[in-house]
Structure formats: structure tokens, C-alpha cells
Amino acid sequence: MWLEVLVMTSQVHFRMDDQEKKDFESVLSRVGLTPGEAFRIFAKKSIEAGGIPFEVSQPTPRLEKALKSQDYVEFNDPEKGLDWLND
């Protein structure tokens, strides 16, 4: 007996500089990935991490603003963060 699983997919489109795209594809080809595969890995790791899965060392003004907004809550203790989420 076979169990069929239907997986819904969506497309994501964005623009980037031509040279940046070529450089990106060159890096990815050396590790055997396509841009689509790389972005799916990034998305999965972002979901697992609950944010960007690497340090952003030079935040843009937009990120600085987001970090300082009232919507951003930081916890030094994971238990306090979980308690906040569950309230």
C-alpha cells in the first residue's frame, strides 16, 4: 500500500544586481548547489533558528530601526523567553 503526500509549493521572486548574482552562482556551483537549493536551506535554517541563522555584523539602518522598535523583545534567559511566549 502506497501513501501519497501532497506537498504544496510556492514561488519566491526577488531582484539582485547582475554581478552579485553571477558571483553568488559561482560560489554555489563550487559547493554543488543551485540558488533555489541554497535559499531553501536558508529558509529552513531561519525557521529552525527563529531568525537569521548567522550574525549580521553590519546592520542596515532598517535593521537598526527594527531592533529598536517596540515589537522587538530580547531575552538573555531562554526560559524567560518561553514563559513570555506562553503568556
C-alpha positions as CSV (number, residue, x, y, z in Angstrom):
1,M,0.0,0.0,0.0
2,W,1.4,3.4,-1.0
3,L,0.8,6.6,0.9
4,E,0.7,9.7,-1.2
5,V,1.6,13.0,0.3
6,L,0.6,16.2,-1.5
7,V,3.1,19.0,-0.9
8,M,2.1,22.5,-1.8
9,T,4.8,24.8,-3.1
10,S,5.1,28.5,-3.7
11,Q,7.4,30.6,-5.8
12,V,9.5,33.4,-4.4
13,H,10.9,36.1,-6.7
14,F,13.3,38.9,-5.9
15,R,15.8,41.1,-7.7
16,M,19.6,41.3,-7.3
17,D,22.4,43.0,-9.1
18,D,23.6,41.1,-12.2
19,Q,27.3,40.8,-11.0
20,E,26.2,39.8,-7.5
21,K,24.0,37.1,-9.0
22,K,26.9,35.8,-11.1
23,D,29.3,35.8,-8.1
24,F,26.6,34.1,-5.9
25,E,26.1,31.4,-8.6
26,S,29.8,30.9,-8.9
27,V,30.2,30.3,-5.1
28,L,27.2,27.9,-5.1
29,S,28.4,25.9,-8.0
30,R,31.7,25.2,-6.2
31,V,29.7,23.6,-3.4
32,G,27.3,21.8,-5.7
33,L,24.1,23.9,-5.0
34,T,21.7,25.9,-7.2
35,P,20.4,29.2,-6.0
36,G,17.0,27.6,-5.3
37,E,18.6,24.9,-3.1
38,A,20.6,27.5,-1.2
39,F,17.6,29.6,-0.5
40,R,15.6,26.6,0.7
41,I,18.5,25.7,3.1
42,F,18.5,29.3,4.3
43,A,14.7,29.3,4.8
44,K,14.8,26.0,6.8
45,K,17.7,27.2,8.9
46,S,15.9,30.5,9.6
47,I,12.8,28.7,10.7
48,E,14.9,26.4,13.0
49,A,16.8,29.4,14.5
50,G,13.7,31.6,14.8
51,G,15.6,34.3,12.9
52,I,18.5,34.8,10.6
53,P,20.8,31.8,11.1
54,F,24.0,33.8,11.2
55,E,25.3,37.0,12.8
56,V,24.5,40.2,10.9
57,S,27.7,42.2,11.7
58,Q,26.8,45.4,10.0
59,P,23.1,46.1,10.4
60,T,21.5,48.4,7.9
61,P,19.5,51.4,9.2
62,R,16.3,49.5,8.5
63,L,17.5,46.6,10.7
64,E,18.7,49.0,13.4
65,K,15.2,50.6,13.4
66,A,13.6,47.2,13.7
67,L,15.8,46.1,16.6
68,K,14.9,49.3,18.4
69,S,11.2,49.1,17.7
70,Q,8.6,48.2,20.4
71,D,7.9,44.9,18.5
72,Y,11.3,43.5,19.4
73,V,11.8,41.8,22.7
74,E,15.1,40.3,23.8
75,F,15.7,37.7,26.5
76,N,19.0,36.6,28.0
77,D,17.4,33.6,29.5
78,P,15.6,31.1,27.2
79,E,13.2,30.1,29.9
80,K,12.0,33.7,30.3
81,G,11.5,33.9,26.6
82,L,9.4,30.7,26.6
83,D,7.4,32.0,29.5
84,W,6.7,35.2,27.6
85,L,5.6,33.3,24.5
86,N,3.3,31.1,26.5
87,D,1.6,34.1,28.3
